[in-house]
Amino acid sequence: MPDVLPRTRPDLSRRDAALRELMDDPDCDLAALRRTYARFDVVNLLVAGWSATYRRRIRPLAEPGRPLTLLDVGCGGGDVARALCRWARRDGIDLRITGIDPDARAHDWAAARTARWSARRPRAASPVFRRATSRELVAAGETFDVVVSNHLLHHLDPEHVQALVADSERLAGRLVVHNDLVRSPAAYRLYSVVVLPLAPGSFLHTDGLRSLRRAYLPHELHELAGTGWSVLPGSFAHQQLIRDRSLPVQPVAPC
């Protein structure tokens, strides 16, 4: 499918819950899907703000002589998990990451990509990827110090956001950070142009714009999450749904 600019800008005052992303179609073009996963390494590094989140929220939890465990829910191609591993190794932190995704296509890509990544870093700890859901891990009684997700919430309908929130509360002993987009006309206009050099042959352009149309506003997320959760600004056009057991709950902050 060619990447073209939309002729008209959609109404972003309301979330377009009926819209679906091309990559969520089980019958989508596999070659385009794999190109999309491959380019997430660059896109998420540039826009998702995980380096700052790692420095401010994850790295301070590390304790000498004790491994720090982290679960990446809906990990997709595994790029965030690999980046976190790389930064932790640089800082001498024993960070043990598990990435889960119920989509076999994402799991297979993440596992294969990470195997090649690990071969170039034989001494580095690598993420472990599993084809699973957060609900399955809850049922198995598994727990982690930290639970994160990246660009997952906008894929979920409200009832599934609430289910993820409930699962995260059970799985995380110390911190939860769900990092996602904010619905914004400015972000929509900017993304529609900036992503074009990376988009050919992938779903980046079409799905990125659809993601912004499906994204929640801060107050919408806070209402879904309820007591004990904060919604704070992330990087540009991003917000973070956070549960930090070591800090008081903060009010919703505008993004």
ABEGO torsion letter per residue (X at the ends): XBBBBBABBBBAABBBAABBBAAABAABBAAAAAAAAAAAAAAAAAAAGAAAAAAAAAAAABBBGBBBBBBBBGAEAGAAAAAAAAAAAAAGBBBBBBBBBABAAAAAAAAAAAAAAAAABAABBBBBBBBBBAAAAAAAGBBBABBBBBGAAAABBAAAAAAAAAAAAAABAABBBBBBBBBBAAAAAAAAAAAAAAABGBAAAAAAAAAAAABBBAAAAAAAAEBGBBBBBBBBGBBBBBBBAABBBBBBBBX
